[in-house]
Amino acid sequence: MGALDDAAKQAGDFINDNKDEINAALKSEQAEGISDSVLDGVADFAKKVTGGKFDEHIDNARDAADGAVGNE
């Protein structure tokens, strides 16, 4: 097993051993603020690049992603 395999196994073990804490962190107020900021920036960039042609689809994707992280 190579170093990359070892690191991947350790990461998987860490996630499995800390699921509750990870889920709590993802649903925190701090995660909500960070995710909102990142998602807004990405959505604004995508709208600019597409010239506004897909704004509704971009907003729907942004909202779906926002629902998966944070507490709102």
CHARMM-style PDB file with segment names, atoms N, HN, CA, C and O in Angstrom:
ATOM      1  N   MET     1       0.852  -1.176   0.000  1.00  0.00      PROA
ATOM      2  CA  MET     1       0.000   0.000   0.000  1.00  0.00      PROA
ATOM      3  C   MET     1       0.900   1.242   0.000  1.00  0.00      PROA
ATOM      4  O   MET     1       1.819   1.345   0.813  1.00  0.00      PROA
ATOM      5  N   GLY     2       0.639   2.160  -0.891  1.00  0.00      PROA
ATOM      6  HN  GLY     2      -0.107   2.077  -1.551  1.00  0.00      PROA
ATOM      7  CA  GLY     2       1.449   3.368  -0.991  1.00  0.00      PROA
ATOM      8  C   GLY     2       1.024   4.432  -0.002  1.00  0.00      PROA
ATOM      9  O   GLY     2       0.031   4.288   0.713  1.00  0.00      PROA
ATOM     10  N   ALA     3       1.791   5.493   0.022  1.00  0.00      PROA
ATOM     11  HN  ALA     3       2.597   5.610  -0.559  1.00  0.00      PROA
ATOM     12  CA  ALA     3       1.521   6.600   0.948  1.00  0.00      PROA
ATOM     13  C   ALA     3       0.153   7.216   0.687  1.00  0.00      PROA
ATOM     14  O   ALA     3      -0.547   7.596   1.626  1.00  0.00      PROA
ATOM     15  N   LEU     4      -0.232   7.318  -0.586  1.00  0.00      PROA
ATOM     16  HN  LEU     4       0.337   7.009  -1.349  1.00  0.00      PROA
ATOM     17  CA  LEU     4      -1.535   7.899  -0.919  1.00  0.00      PROA
ATOM     18  C   LEU     4      -2.671   7.009  -0.423  1.00  0.00      PROA
ATOM     19  O   LEU     4      -3.681   7.501   0.080  1.00  0.00      PROA
ATOM     20  N   ASP     5      -2.499   5.713  -0.568  1.00  0.00      PROA
ATOM     21  HN  ASP     5      -1.679   5.313  -0.977  1.00  0.00      PROA
ATOM     22  CA  ASP     5      -3.505   4.782  -0.055  1.00  0.00      PROA
ATOM     23  C   ASP     5      -3.628   4.875   1.456  1.00  0.00      PROA
ATOM     24  O   ASP     5      -4.732   4.841   2.001  1.00  0.00      PROA
ATOM     25  N   ASP     6      -2.489   4.992   2.132  1.00  0.00      PROA
ATOM     26  HN  ASP     6      -1.593   5.019   1.689  1.00  0.00      PROA
ATOM     27  CA  ASP     6      -2.495   5.132   3.590  1.00  0.00      PROA
ATOM     28  C   ASP     6      -3.233   6.401   4.014  1.00  0.00      PROA
ATOM     29  O   ASP     6      -4.030   6.383   4.951  1.00  0.00      PROA
ATOM     30  N   ALA     7      -2.956   7.503   3.311  1.00  0.00      PROA
ATOM     31  HN  ALA     7      -2.308   7.517   2.550  1.00  0.00      PROA
ATOM     32  CA  ALA     7      -3.611   8.766   3.646  1.00  0.00      PROA
ATOM     33  C   ALA     7      -5.110   8.682   3.400  1.00  0.00      PROA
ATOM     34  O   ALA     7      -5.899   9.187   4.199  1.00  0.00      PROA
ATOM     35  N   ALA     8      -5.507   8.056   2.313  1.00  0.00      PROA
ATOM     36  HN  ALA     8      -4.866   7.646   1.663  1.00  0.00      PROA
ATOM     37  CA  ALA     8      -6.930   7.909   2.006  1.00  0.00      PROA
ATOM     38  C   ALA     8      -7.626   7.060   3.068  1.00  0.00      PROA
ATOM     39  O   ALA     8      -8.736   7.380   3.493  1.00  0.00      PROA
ATOM     40  N   LYS     9      -6.976   5.985   3.494  1.00  0.00      PROA
ATOM     41  HN  LYS     9      -6.074   5.726   3.149  1.00  0.00      PROA
ATOM     42  CA  LYS     9      -7.562   5.137   4.537  1.00  0.00      PROA
ATOM     43  C   LYS     9      -7.689   5.890   5.853  1.00  0.00      PROA
ATOM     44  O   LYS     9      -8.705   5.779   6.540  1.00  0.00      PROA
ATOM     45  N   GLN    10      -6.661   6.659   6.206  1.00  0.00      PROA
ATOM     46  HN  GLN    10      -5.836   6.750   5.648  1.00  0.00      PROA
ATOM     47  CA  GLN    10      -6.710   7.438   7.443  1.00  0.00      PROA
ATOM     48  C   GLN    10      -7.818   8.486   7.377  1.00  0.00      PROA
ATOM     49  O   GLN    10      -8.514   8.710   8.367  1.00  0.00      PROA
ATOM     50  N   ALA    11      -7.988   9.126   6.226  1.00  0.00      PROA
ATOM     51  HN  ALA    11      -7.422   8.943   5.422  1.00  0.00      PROA
ATOM     52  CA  ALA    11      -9.058  10.115   6.074  1.00  0.00      PROA
ATOM     53  C   ALA    11     -10.423   9.446   6.213  1.00  0.00      PROA
ATOM     54  O   ALA    11     -11.309   9.973   6.885  1.00  0.00      PROA
ATOM     55  N   GLY    12     -10.591   8.299   5.584  1.00  0.00      PROA
ATOM     56  HN  GLY    12      -9.871   7.871   5.038  1.00  0.00      PROA
ATOM     57  CA  GLY    12     -11.857   7.565   5.694  1.00  0.00      PROA
ATOM     58  C   GLY    12     -12.141   7.144   7.124  1.00  0.00      PROA
ATOM     59  O   GLY    12     -13.270   7.254   7.602  1.00  0.00      PROA
ATOM     60  N   ASP    13     -11.111   6.662   7.801  1.00  0.00      PROA
ATOM     61  HN  ASP    13     -10.194   6.573   7.412  1.00  0.00      PROA
ATOM     62  CA  ASP    13     -11.269   6.266   9.207  1.00  0.00      PROA
ATOM     63  C   ASP    13     -11.648   7.466  10.070  1.00  0.00      PROA
ATOM     64  O   ASP    13     -12.508   7.361  10.945  1.00  0.00      PROA
ATOM     65  N   PHE    14     -11.005   8.602   9.822  1.00  0.00      PROA
ATOM     66  HN  PHE    14     -10.307   8.687   9.111  1.00  0.00      PROA
ATOM     67  CA  PHE    14     -11.314   9.812  10.584  1.00  0.00      PROA
ATOM     68  C   PHE    14     -12.775  10.214  10.391  1.00  0.00      PROA
ATOM     69  O   PHE    14     -13.469  10.540  11.354  1.00  0.00      PROA
ATOM     70  N   ILE    15     -13.226  10.188   9.158  1.00  0.00      PROA
ATOM     71  HN  ILE    15     -12.662   9.923   8.377  1.00  0.00      PROA
ATOM     72  CA  ILE    15     -14.613  10.563   8.864  1.00  0.00      PROA
ATOM     73  C   ILE    15     -15.575   9.607   9.544  1.00  0.00      PROA
ATOM     74  O   ILE    15     -16.550  10.038  10.160  1.00  0.00      PROA
ATOM     75  N   ASN    16     -15.310   8.321   9.440  1.00  0.00      PROA
ATOM     76  HN  ASN    16     -14.518   7.971   8.940  1.00  0.00      PROA
ATOM     77  CA  ASN    16     -16.189   7.331  10.070  1.00  0.00      PROA
ATOM     78  C   ASN    16     -16.222   7.470  11.586  1.00  0.00      PROA
ATOM     79  O   ASN    16     -17.267   7.282  12.209  1.00  0.00      PROA
ATOM     80  N   ASP    17     -15.082   7.798  12.175  1.00  0.00      PROA
ATOM     81  HN  ASP    17     -14.233   7.951  11.669  1.00  0.00      PROA
ATOM     82  CA  ASP    17     -14.998   7.910  13.630  1.00  0.00      PROA
ATOM     83  C   ASP    17     -15.585   9.222  14.161  1.00  0.00      PROA
ATOM     84  O   ASP    17     -15.857   9.333  15.356  1.00  0.00      PROA
ATOM     85  N   ASN    18     -15.783  10.212  13.290  1.00  0.00      PROA
ATOM     86  HN  ASN    18     -15.563  10.121  12.319  1.00  0.00      PROA
ATOM     87  CA  ASN    18     -16.209  11.542  13.732  1.00  0.00      PROA
ATOM     88  C   ASN    18     -17.447  12.050  12.999  1.00  0.00      PROA
ATOM     89  O   ASN    18     -17.614  13.259  12.839  1.00  0.00      PROA
ATOM     90  N   LYS    19     -18.308  11.153  12.557  1.00  0.00      PROA
ATOM     91  HN  LYS    19     -18.172  10.171  12.688  1.00  0.00      PROA
ATOM     92  CA  LYS    19     -19.480  11.542  11.765  1.00  0.00      PROA
ATOM     93  C   LYS    19     -20.357  12.568  12.472  1.00  0.00      PROA
ATOM     94  O   LYS    19     -20.790  13.543  11.858  1.00  0.00      PROA
ATOM     95  N   ASP    20     -20.616  12.358  13.740  1.00  0.00      PROA
ATOM     96  HN  ASP    20     -20.264  11.566  14.239  1.00  0.00      PROA
ATOM     97  CA  ASP    20     -21.512  13.265  14.470  1.00  0.00      PROA
ATOM     98  C   ASP    20     -20.935  14.675  14.551  1.00  0.00      PROA
ATOM     99  O   ASP    20     -21.643  15.660  14.343  1.00  0.00      PROA
ATOM    100  N   GLU    21     -19.651  14.756  14.855  1.00  0.00      PROA
ATOM    101  HN  GLU    21     -19.076  13.956  15.025  1.00  0.00      PROA
ATOM    102  CA  GLU    21     -19.007  16.070  14.960  1.00  0.00      PROA
ATOM    103  C   GLU    21     -18.945  16.770  13.602  1.00  0.00      PROA
ATOM    104  O   GLU    21     -19.144  17.982  13.516  1.00  0.00      PROA
ATOM    105  N   ILE    22     -18.672  16.014  12.556  1.00  0.00      PROA
ATOM    106  HN  ILE    22     -18.510  15.030  12.627  1.00  0.00      PROA
ATOM    107  CA  ILE    22     -18.611  16.583  11.203  1.00  0.00      PROA
ATOM    108  C   ILE    22     -19.984  17.098  10.794  1.00  0.00      PROA
ATOM    109  O   ILE    22     -20.099  18.203  10.264  1.00  0.00      PROA
ATOM    110  N   ASN    23     -21.015  16.314  11.033  1.00  0.00      PROA
ATOM    111  HN  ASN    23     -20.922  15.416  11.463  1.00  0.00      PROA
ATOM    112  CA  ASN    23     -22.379  16.749  10.685  1.00  0.00      PROA
ATOM    113  C   ASN    23     -22.777  17.992  11.464  1.00  0.00      PROA
ATOM    114  O   ASN    23     -23.416  18.892  10.919  1.00  0.00      PROA
ATOM    115  N   ALA    24     -22.399  18.044  12.740  1.00  0.00      PROA
ATOM    116  HN  ALA    24     -21.880  17.312  13.182  1.00  0.00      PROA
ATOM    117  CA  ALA    24     -22.709  19.225  13.551  1.00  0.00      PROA
ATOM    118  C   ALA    24     -21.999  20.454  12.999  1.00  0.00      PROA
ATOM    119  O   ALA    24     -22.580  21.538  12.945  1.00  0.00      PROA
ATOM    120  N   ALA    25     -20.748  20.288  12.591  1.00  0.00      PROA
ATOM    121  HN  ALA    25     -20.276  19.408  12.635  1.00  0.00      PROA
ATOM    122  CA  ALA    25     -19.990  21.415  12.033  1.00  0.00      PROA
ATOM    123  C   ALA    25     -20.617  21.898  10.731  1.00  0.00      PROA
ATOM    124  O   ALA    25     -20.689  23.102  10.489  1.00  0.00      PROA
ATOM    125  N   LEU    26     -21.070  20.972   9.892  1.00  0.00      PROA
ATOM    126  HN  LEU    26     -21.011  19.993  10.089  1.00  0.00      PROA
ATOM    127  CA  LEU    26     -21.686  21.348   8.615  1.00  0.00      PROA
ATOM    128  C   LEU    26     -23.019  22.062   8.809  1.00  0.00      PROA
ATOM    129  O   LEU    26     -23.447  22.818   7.937  1.00  0.00      PROA
ATOM    130  N   LYS    27     -23.669  21.834   9.926  1.00  0.00      PROA
ATOM    131  HN  LYS    27     -23.321  21.220  10.634  1.00  0.00      PROA
ATOM    132  CA  LYS    27     -24.965  22.463  10.198  1.00  0.00      PROA
ATOM    133  C   LYS    27     -24.844  23.678  11.119  1.00  0.00      PROA
ATOM    134  O   LYS    27     -25.854  24.168  11.623  1.00  0.00      PROA
ATOM    135  N   SER    28     -23.640  24.165  11.342  1.00  0.00      PROA
ATOM    136  HN  SER    28     -22.819  23.767  10.932  1.00  0.00      PROA
ATOM    137  CA  SER    28     -23.424  25.273  12.258  1.00  0.00      PROA
ATOM    138  C   SER    28     -23.698  26.620  11.600  1.00  0.00      PROA
ATOM    139  O   SER    28     -23.782  26.728  10.376  1.00  0.00      PROA
ATOM    140  N   GLU    29     -23.834  27.634  12.432  1.00  0.00      PROA
ATOM    141  HN  GLU    29     -23.765  27.547  13.426  1.00  0.00      PROA
ATOM    142  CA  GLU    29     -24.036  29.004  11.953  1.00  0.00      PROA
ATOM    143  C   GLU    29     -22.819  29.481  11.160  1.00  0.00      PROA
ATOM    144  O   GLU    29     -22.959  30.174  10.152  1.00  0.00      PROA
ATOM    145  N   GLN    30     -21.634  29.108  11.621  1.00  0.00      PROA
ATOM    146  HN  GLN    30     -21.521  28.545  12.440  1.00  0.00      PROA
ATOM    147  CA  GLN    30     -20.410  29.505  10.921  1.00  0.00      PROA
ATOM    148  C   GLN    30     -20.363  28.884   9.523  1.00  0.00      PROA
ATOM    149  O   GLN    30     -20.003  29.561   8.560  1.00  0.00      PROA
ATOM    150  N   ALA    31     -20.718  27.617   9.405  1.00  0.00      PROA
ATOM    151  HN  ALA    31     -21.010  27.067  10.188  1.00  0.00      PROA
ATOM    152  CA  ALA    31     -20.740  26.967   8.088  1.00  0.00      PROA
ATOM    153  C   ALA    31     -21.764  27.630   7.184  1.00  0.00      PROA
ATOM    154  O   ALA    31     -21.539  27.766   5.981  1.00  0.00      PROA
ATOM    155  N   GLU    32     -22.880  28.041   7.753  1.00  0.00      PROA
ATOM    156  HN  GLU    32     -23.062  27.930   8.730  1.00  0.00      PROA
ATOM    157  CA  GLU    32     -23.918  28.724   6.972  1.00  0.00      PROA
ATOM    158  C   GLU    32     -23.375  30.022   6.373  1.00  0.00      PROA
ATOM    159  O   GLU    32     -23.573  30.298   5.190  1.00  0.00      PROA
ATOM    160  N   GLY    33     -22.698  30.804   7.190  1.00  0.00      PROA
ATOM    161  HN  GLY    33     -22.537  30.579   8.151  1.00  0.00      PROA
ATOM    162  CA  GLY    33     -22.158  32.073   6.709  1.00  0.00      PROA
ATOM    163  C   GLY    33     -21.107  31.884   5.630  1.00  0.00      PROA
ATOM    164  O   GLY    33     -21.109  32.586   4.619  1.00  0.00      PROA
ATOM    165  N   ILE    34     -20.214  30.937   5.850  1.00  0.00      PROA
ATOM    166  HN  ILE    34     -20.213  30.366   6.671  1.00  0.00      PROA
ATOM    167  CA  ILE    34     -19.160  30.678   4.863  1.00  0.00      PROA
ATOM    168  C   ILE    34     -19.761  30.140   3.573  1.00  0.00      PROA
ATOM    169  O   ILE    34     -19.403  30.588   2.484  1.00  0.00      PROA
ATOM    170  N   SER    35     -20.670  29.185   3.691  1.00  0.00      PROA
ATOM    171  HN  SER    35     -20.961  28.821   4.575  1.00  0.00      PROA
ATOM    172  CA  SER    35     -21.256  28.598   2.485  1.00  0.00      PROA
ATOM    173  C   SER    35     -22.067  29.624   1.707  1.00  0.00      PROA
ATOM    174  O   SER    35     -22.025  29.639   0.476  1.00  0.00      PROA
ATOM    175  N   ASP    36     -22.802  30.480   2.404  1.00  0.00      PROA
ATOM    176  HN  ASP    36     -22.836  30.468   3.403  1.00  0.00      PROA
ATOM    177  CA  ASP    36     -23.566  31.527   1.710  1.00  0.00      PROA
ATOM    178  C   ASP    36     -22.641  32.428   0.909  1.00  0.00      PROA
ATOM    179  O   ASP    36     -22.928  32.767  -0.239  1.00  0.00      PROA
ATOM    180  N   SER    37     -21.549  32.805   1.511  1.00  0.00      PROA
ATOM    181  HN  SER    37     -21.316  32.529   2.444  1.00  0.00      PROA
ATOM    182  CA  SER    37     -20.599  33.693   0.855  1.00  0.00      PROA
ATOM    183  C   SER    37     -19.994  33.033  -0.390  1.00  0.00      PROA
ATOM    184  O   SER    37     -19.925  33.646  -1.456  1.00  0.00      PROA
ATOM    185  N   VAL    38     -19.565  31.797  -0.244  1.00  0.00      PROA
ATOM    186  HN  VAL    38     -19.622  31.299   0.621  1.00  0.00      PROA
ATOM    187  CA  VAL    38     -18.970  31.070  -1.365  1.00  0.00      PROA
ATOM    188  C   VAL    38     -19.999  30.824  -2.463  1.00  0.00      PROA
ATOM    189  O   VAL    38     -19.725  31.065  -3.639  1.00  0.00      PROA
ATOM    190  N   LEU    39     -21.175  30.346  -2.083  1.00  0.00      PROA
ATOM    191  HN  LEU    39     -21.397  30.150  -1.128  1.00  0.00      PROA
ATOM    192  CA  LEU    39     -22.204  30.045  -3.079  1.00  0.00      PROA
ATOM    193  C   LEU    39     -22.667  31.302  -3.812  1.00  0.00      PROA
ATOM    194  O   LEU    39     -22.906  31.261  -5.019  1.00  0.00      PROA
ATOM    195  N   ASP    40     -22.794  32.412  -3.099  1.00  0.00      PROA
ATOM    196  HN  ASP    40     -22.600  32.445  -2.118  1.00  0.00      PROA
ATOM    197  CA  ASP    40     -23.176  33.664  -3.757  1.00  0.00      PROA
ATOM    198  C   ASP    40     -22.125  34.087  -4.775  1.00  0.00      PROA
ATOM    199  O   ASP    40     -22.463  34.516  -5.879  1.00  0.00      PROA
ATOM    200  N   GLY    41     -20.857  33.966  -4.410  1.00  0.00      PROA
ATOM    201  HN  GLY    41     -20.583  33.618  -3.514  1.00  0.00      PROA
ATOM    202  CA  GLY    41     -19.779  34.338  -5.321  1.00  0.00      PROA
ATOM    203  C   GLY    41     -19.753  33.468  -6.565  1.00  0.00      PROA
ATOM    204  O   GLY    41     -19.588  33.967  -7.678  1.00  0.00      PROA
ATOM    205  N   VAL    42     -19.917  32.169  -6.374  1.00  0.00      PROA
ATOM    206  HN  VAL    42     -20.051  31.763  -5.470  1.00  0.00      PROA
ATOM    207  CA  VAL    42     -19.922  31.248  -7.508  1.00  0.00      PROA
ATOM    208  C   VAL    42     -21.136  31.510  -8.400  1.00  0.00      PROA
ATOM    209  O   VAL    42     -21.017  31.522  -9.625  1.00  0.00      PROA
ATOM    210  N   ALA    43     -22.290  31.717  -7.794  1.00  0.00      PROA
ATOM    211  HN  ALA    43     -22.387  31.708  -6.799  1.00  0.00      PROA
ATOM    212  CA  ALA    43     -23.497  31.984  -8.578  1.00  0.00      PROA
ATOM    213  C   ALA    43     -23.369  33.284  -9.373  1.00  0.00      PROA
ATOM    214  O   ALA    43     -23.742  33.336 -10.545  1.00  0.00      PROA
ATOM    215  N   ASP    44     -22.850  34.319  -8.745  1.00  0.00      PROA
ATOM    216  HN  ASP    44     -22.547  34.277  -7.792  1.00  0.00      PROA
ATOM    217  CA  ASP    44     -22.658  35.592  -9.447  1.00  0.00      PROA
ATOM    218  C   ASP    44     -21.691  35.434 -10.619  1.00  0.00      PROA
ATOM    219  O   ASP    44     -21.925  35.976 -11.699  1.00  0.00      PROA
ATOM    220  N   PHE    45     -20.616  34.696 -10.404  1.00  0.00      PROA
ATOM    221  HN  PHE    45     -20.426  34.255  -9.527  1.00  0.00      PROA
ATOM    222  CA  PHE    45     -19.649  34.457 -11.472  1.00  0.00      PROA
ATOM    223  C   PHE    45     -20.295  33.681 -12.623  1.00  0.00      PROA
ATOM    224  O   PHE    45     -20.113  34.030 -13.789  1.00  0.00      PROA
ATOM    225  N   ALA    46     -21.048  32.630 -12.293  1.00  0.00      PROA
ATOM    226  HN  ALA    46     -21.195  32.346 -11.346  1.00  0.00      PROA
ATOM    227  CA  ALA    46     -21.703  31.822 -13.323  1.00  0.00      PROA
ATOM    228  C   ALA    46     -22.699  32.661 -14.124  1.00  0.00      PROA
ATOM    229  O   ALA    46     -22.802  32.517 -15.342  1.00  0.00      PROA
ATOM    230  N   LYS    47     -23.428  33.534 -13.434  1.00  0.00      PROA
ATOM    231  HN  LYS    47     -23.345  33.651 -12.444  1.00  0.00      PROA
ATOM    232  CA  LYS    47     -24.382  34.402 -14.132  1.00  0.00      PROA
ATOM    233  C   LYS    47     -23.657  35.349 -15.078  1.00  0.00      PROA
ATOM    234  O   LYS    47     -24.119  35.596 -16.192  1.00  0.00      PROA
ATOM    235  N   LYS    48     -22.534  35.873 -14.638  1.00  0.00      PROA
ATOM    236  HN  LYS    48     -22.159  35.672 -13.733  1.00  0.00      PROA
ATOM    237  CA  LYS    48     -21.760  36.788 -15.470  1.00  0.00      PROA
ATOM    238  C   LYS    48     -21.219  36.065 -16.704  1.00  0.00      PROA
ATOM    239  O   LYS    48     -21.296  36.582 -17.819  1.00  0.00      PROA
ATOM    240  N   VAL    49     -20.674  34.874 -16.497  1.00  0.00      PROA
ATOM    241  HN  VAL    49     -20.612  34.454 -15.591  1.00  0.00      PROA
ATOM    242  CA  VAL    49     -20.089  34.107 -17.597  1.00  0.00      PROA
ATOM    243  C   VAL    49     -21.149  33.709 -18.620  1.00  0.00      PROA
ATOM    244  O   VAL    49     -20.879  33.700 -19.821  1.00  0.00      PROA
ATOM    245  N   THR    50     -22.341  33.384 -18.156  1.00  0.00      PROA
ATOM    246  HN  THR    50     -22.560  33.392 -17.181  1.00  0.00      PROA
ATOM    247  CA  THR    50     -23.398  32.936 -19.072  1.00  0.00      PROA
ATOM    248  C   THR    50     -24.235  34.091 -19.600  1.00  0.00      PROA
ATOM    249  O   THR    50     -25.186  33.874 -20.351  1.00  0.00      PROA
ATOM    250  N   GLY    51     -23.900  35.298 -19.222  1.00  0.00      PROA
ATOM    251  HN  GLY    51     -23.128  35.475 -18.611  1.00  0.00      PROA
ATOM    252  CA  GLY    51     -24.621  36.459 -19.736  1.00  0.00      PROA
ATOM    253  C   GLY    51     -26.074  36.529 -19.298  1.00  0.00      PROA
ATOM    254  O   GLY    51     -26.902  37.136 -19.977  1.00  0.00      PROA
ATOM    255  N   GLY    52     -26.387  35.909 -18.165  1.00  0.00      PROA
ATOM    256  HN  GLY    52     -25.715  35.415 -17.613  1.00  0.00      PROA
ATOM    257  CA  GLY    52     -27.746  35.972 -17.638  1.00  0.00      PROA
ATOM    258  C   GLY    52     -28.718  34.995 -18.275  1.00  0.00      PROA
ATOM    259  O   GLY    52     -29.900  34.989 -17.928  1.00  0.00      PROA
ATOM    260  N   LYS    53     -28.244  34.169 -19.200  1.00  0.00      PROA
ATOM    261  HN  LYS    53     -27.284  34.174 -19.481  1.00  0.00      PROA
ATOM    262  CA  LYS    53     -29.131  33.247 -19.915  1.00  0.00      PROA
ATOM    263  C   LYS    53     -29.671  32.129 -19.029  1.00  0.00      PROA
ATOM    264  O   LYS    53     -30.727  31.564 -19.314  1.00  0.00      PROA
ATOM    265  N   PHE    54     -28.954  31.809 -17.961  1.00  0.00      PROA
ATOM    266  HN  PHE    54     -28.096  32.268 -17.729  1.00  0.00      PROA
ATOM    267  CA  PHE    54     -29.332  30.667 -17.128  1.00  0.00      PROA
ATOM    268  C   PHE    54     -29.505  31.055 -15.663  1.00  0.00      PROA
ATOM    269  O   PHE    54     -29.311  30.225 -14.775  1.00  0.00      PROA
ATOM    270  N   ASP    55     -29.866  32.303 -15.407  1.00  0.00      PROA
ATOM    271  HN  ASP    55     -30.023  32.978 -16.129  1.00  0.00      PROA
ATOM    272  CA  ASP    55     -29.963  32.792 -14.027  1.00  0.00      PROA
ATOM    273  C   ASP    55     -30.878  31.930 -13.160  1.00  0.00      PROA
ATOM    274  O   ASP    55     -30.532  31.618 -12.020  1.00  0.00      PROA
ATOM    275  N   GLU    56     -32.017  31.550 -13.676  1.00  0.00      PROA
ATOM    276  HN  GLU    56     -32.298  31.803 -14.602  1.00  0.00      PROA
ATOM    277  CA  GLU    56     -32.965  30.761 -12.884  1.00  0.00      PROA
ATOM    278  C   GLU    56     -32.363  29.404 -12.516  1.00  0.00      PROA
ATOM    279  O   GLU    56     -32.502  28.952 -11.379  1.00  0.00      PROA
ATOM    280  N   HSD    57     -31.701  28.757 -13.464  1.00  0.00      PROA
ATOM    281  HN  HSD    57     -31.588  29.124 -14.388  1.00  0.00      PROA
ATOM    282  CA  HSD    57     -31.077  27.461 -13.189  1.00  0.00      PROA
ATOM    283  C   HSD    57     -29.933  27.607 -12.181  1.00  0.00      PROA
ATOM    284  O   HSD    57     -29.754  26.766 -11.300  1.00  0.00      PROA
ATOM    285  N   ILE    58     -29.183  28.664 -12.323  1.00  0.00      PROA
ATOM    286  HN  ILE    58     -29.328  29.348 -13.038  1.00  0.00      PROA
ATOM    287  CA  ILE    58     -28.065  28.917 -11.401  1.00  0.00      PROA
ATOM    288  C   ILE    58     -28.604  29.156  -9.994  1.00  0.00      PROA
ATOM    289  O   ILE    58     -28.060  28.628  -9.024  1.00  0.00      PROA
ATOM    290  N   ASP    59     -29.669  29.948  -9.875  1.00  0.00      PROA
ATOM    291  HN  ASP    59     -30.111  30.378 -10.662  1.00  0.00      PROA
ATOM    292  CA  ASP    59     -30.264  30.205  -8.563  1.00  0.00      PROA
ATOM    293  C   ASP    59     -30.799  28.921  -7.933  1.00  0.00      PROA
ATOM    294  O   ASP    59     -30.652  28.711  -6.729  1.00  0.00      PROA
ATOM    295  N   ASN    60     -31.417  28.063  -8.742  1.00  0.00      PROA
ATOM    296  HN  ASN    60     -31.536  28.234  -9.720  1.00  0.00      PROA
ATOM    297  CA  ASN    60     -31.937  26.801  -8.223  1.00  0.00      PROA
ATOM    298  C   ASN    60     -30.805  25.897  -7.728  1.00  0.00      PROA
ATOM    299  O   ASN    60     -30.917  25.272  -6.674  1.00  0.00      PROA
ATOM    300  N   ALA    61     -29.720  25.834  -8.495  1.00  0.00      PROA
ATOM    301  HN  ALA    61     -29.629  26.342  -9.352  1.00  0.00      PROA
ATOM    302  CA  ALA    61     -28.571  25.020  -8.085  1.00  0.00      PROA
ATOM    303  C   ALA    61     -27.939  25.588  -6.821  1.00  0.00      PROA
ATOM    304  O   ALA    61     -27.550  24.836  -5.928  1.00  0.00      PROA
ATOM    305  N   ARG    62     -27.835  26.920  -6.741  1.00  0.00      PROA
ATOM    306  HN  ARG    62     -28.152  27.532  -7.467  1.00  0.00      PROA
ATOM    307  CA  ARG    62     -27.268  27.576  -5.564  1.00  0.00      PROA
ATOM    308  C   ARG    62     -28.105  27.262  -4.326  1.00  0.00      PROA
ATOM    309  O   ARG    62     -27.565  26.947  -3.266  1.00  0.00      PROA
ATOM    310  N   ASP    63     -29.428  27.352  -4.470  1.00  0.00      PROA
ATOM    311  HN  ASP    63     -29.867  27.608  -5.331  1.00  0.00      PROA
ATOM    312  CA  ASP    63     -30.318  27.085  -3.334  1.00  0.00      PROA
ATOM    313  C   ASP    63     -30.252  25.625  -2.895  1.00  0.00      PROA
ATOM    314  O   ASP    63     -30.286  25.336  -1.699  1.00  0.00      PROA
ATOM    315  N   ALA    64     -30.157  24.704  -3.852  1.00  0.00      PROA
ATOM    316  HN  ALA    64     -30.129  24.939  -4.824  1.00  0.00      PROA
ATOM    317  CA  ALA    64     -30.054  23.286  -3.513  1.00  0.00      PROA
ATOM    318  C   ALA    64     -28.754  23.014  -2.752  1.00  0.00      PROA
ATOM    319  O   ALA    64     -28.751  22.283  -1.761  1.00  0.00      PROA
ATOM    320  N   ALA    65     -27.672  23.593  -3.213  1.00  0.00      PROA
ATOM    321  HN  ALA    65     -27.674  24.187  -4.018  1.00  0.00      PROA
ATOM    322  CA  ALA    65     -26.387  23.414  -2.521  1.00  0.00      PROA
ATOM    323  C   ALA    65     -26.438  24.033  -1.131  1.00  0.00      PROA
ATOM    324  O   ALA    65     -25.902  23.466  -0.179  1.00  0.00      PROA
ATOM    325  N   ASP    66     -27.075  25.183  -1.009  1.00  0.00      PROA
ATOM    326  HN  ASP    66     -27.510  25.643  -1.782  1.00  0.00      PROA
ATOM    327  CA  ASP    66     -27.169  25.876   0.279  1.00  0.00      PROA
ATOM    328  C   ASP    66     -27.959  25.038   1.289  1.00  0.00      PROA
ATOM    329  O   ASP    66     -27.668  25.060   2.485  1.00  0.00      PROA
ATOM    330  N   GLY    67     -28.945  24.309   0.804  1.00  0.00      PROA
ATOM    331  HN  GLY    67     -29.181  24.291  -0.168  1.00  0.00      PROA
ATOM    332  CA  GLY    67     -29.736  23.464   1.691  1.00  0.00      PROA
ATOM    333  C   GLY    67     -28.947  22.313   2.295  1.00  0.00      PROA
ATOM    334  O   GLY    67     -29.336  21.758   3.323  1.00  0.00      PROA
ATOM    335  N   ALA    68     -27.842  21.954   1.659  1.00  0.00      PROA
ATOM    336  HN  ALA    68     -27.525  22.405   0.823  1.00  0.00      PROA
ATOM    337  CA  ALA    68     -27.044  20.815   2.131  1.00  0.00      PROA
ATOM    338  C   ALA    68     -26.008  21.210   3.183  1.00  0.00      PROA
ATOM    339  O   ALA    68     -25.480  20.352   3.891  1.00  0.00      PROA
ATOM    340  N   VAL    69     -25.715  22.523   3.286  1.00  0.00      PROA
ATOM    341  HN  VAL    69     -26.144  23.220   2.711  1.00  0.00      PROA
ATOM    342  CA  VAL    69     -24.682  22.969   4.222  1.00  0.00      PROA
ATOM    343  C   VAL    69     -25.235  24.130   5.053  1.00  0.00      PROA
ATOM    344  O   VAL    69     -25.936  25.003   4.541  1.00  0.00      PROA
ATOM    345  N   GLY    70     -24.911  24.117   6.313  1.00  0.00      PROA
ATOM    346  HN  GLY    70     -24.342  23.408   6.729  1.00  0.00      PROA
ATOM    347  CA  GLY    70     -25.361  25.198   7.181  1.00  0.00      PROA
ATOM    348  C   GLY    70     -26.655  24.839   7.894  1.00  0.00      PROA
ATOM    349  O   GLY    70     -27.068  23.680   7.930  1.00  0.00      PROA
ATOM    350  N   ASN    71     -27.277  25.853   8.456  1.00  0.00      PROA
ATOM    351  HN  ASN    71     -26.941  26.795   8.428  1.00  0.00      PROA
ATOM    352  CA  ASN    71     -28.472  25.596   9.261  1.00  0.00      PROA
ATOM    353  C   ASN    71     -29.721  26.283   8.741  1.00  0.00      PROA
ATOM    354  O   ASN    71     -30.741  26.306   9.430  1.00  0.00      PROA
ATOM    355  N   GLU    72     -29.665  26.838   7.554  1.00  0.00      PROA
ATOM    356  HN  GLU    72     -28.836  26.820   6.994  1.00  0.00      PROA
ATOM    357  CA  GLU    72     -30.868  27.481   6.976  1.00  0.00      PROA
ATOM    358  C   GLU    72     -31.171  26.901   5.626  1.00  0.00      PROA
ATOM    359  OT1 GLU    72     -32.138  27.307   4.982  1.00  0.00      PROA
TER     360      GLU     72
END
